[in-house]
């Protein structure tokens, strides 16, 4: 399966869920996020005995009181049933229920082009949705090893909900 230049974006609601794994904070200037996956999290994934599926998540969020240009938080993890009794060095995040615009990306190298398309073309042209606060999710489904497709979940809300907030 290949993702076309202008991917089809699907809007969906995702329920709240829990993710546990390893955290990084910074600007990813020296490939720290890929190293977090390859050298740290994937070798330890078996330590999480309560994970729910074979899918993994990369979750990005802004840090409180720090402009996003100065750095972000990233969690390489899996969905879990509980955040209790996590292995040493692992952390857990509660991901709130959210509306997301989902778009596919071809492998890790396709993340940046997909996000450029989303933020520079799709989002500014959308008549129905605008960006919302919340974490951005990278979903690596169980099929990632075969098709190399990653799904990006970008938080959105309806433009008409501005009057309600």
C-alpha positions, 0 to 999 in steps of 0.5 A: 500500500502506498500513500498518495501525495495528498492523503485522504483525511478522515475525521474520527472520535477517539475515546480516552485511553492510557499509554505507557512507555518511555518519555523524551523531552527536547527538540529532537535535534540529534535523532533522540526520538528514533533512538528512543524507539530503537535503543530504549523502548522496543528492547523493553516493550516486553516489560509492560505486561498489561499492554492491549494490542500489538500497535504502538504509539508515538505521542507528542505534546507541548510542555506546560509554559514552554513554547513548542519551538523550545521543545516538546514531550514525546512518549514511545509507548503502548496502550495499557489497561492501567498505569499502576506498577510501571517498570522502572523508568517508564511513565504513563500518560492519560490521553483524553477523548478527542476528535482527530483528523487522521492521515496516513504517512509512508514510513518514518521518512513520510511523517514530515511531508504528511504534516507539512501537507496537513498544516500548510494545505488541508487545515487552512482550507478546511471549512469545518475544522480547526486545530485543537489543543491536545496531543498528536498521535502517531499510530504504528499499527500491527501491520506496520512491519509489512506496509510501513504505513503510520497513521497521524492523529491530529486533534481538531474541533469544529469551527462552529464550536468556537462560539461555545469555548 
